[in-house]
Amino acid sequence: MQPTNQNQNPLLKKLLIITTIVVLALVGYYVYTQIERQNQTTQVEDVKTKIKNNITSYVTAERNEYTYNKLGGIYNLKISVTNNTDYVIDNVKVNIVYLKANGDTWDTKTVDFNMIDPQTKVTLPIEDTDRGTSINYEIVSIKSTALGL
């Protein structure tokens, strides 16, 4: 009976070694994937932080070439907001200041742009006015749940 035990013992040892190698490989793969996921999460958070800290470089406003009457009146004004991020912008508020010919402020309006998709430009027509000869505009607030703003 001793020869039978000796033949089974090396086979058992090989099986144990193979099983140990497979288990260690699986554990190693699991640890590797967890580290990679953590690295990807960290990279995404770094990108979000960069965008949040420089949001005015990524979300911009512009106007079209509107027409105006020298005696007063602004017509065909359109304001556009561009979202150059990979995240939805929930709301952008743009102040429009209407100026008289002498440079004084005639009126101020705030326009809301809502739910601007990533890498998208949204243009809104602005009501014509019977006063003012020029405008100034600026973004006064940007909100994005995705970016934590």
Buried (B, 14 or more C-beta within 10 A) or exposed (E): EEEEEEEEEEEEEEEEEEEEEEEEEEEEEEEEEEEEEEEEEEEEEEBBEEBBEEBEEBBBBEBEEBEBEEEBBBEEBEBBBBBEBBBBBBBBBBBBBBBBEEEEEBEEBEBEBEEBEEEBEBEEEBEEBEBBBBBEBEBEEBEBEBBEB
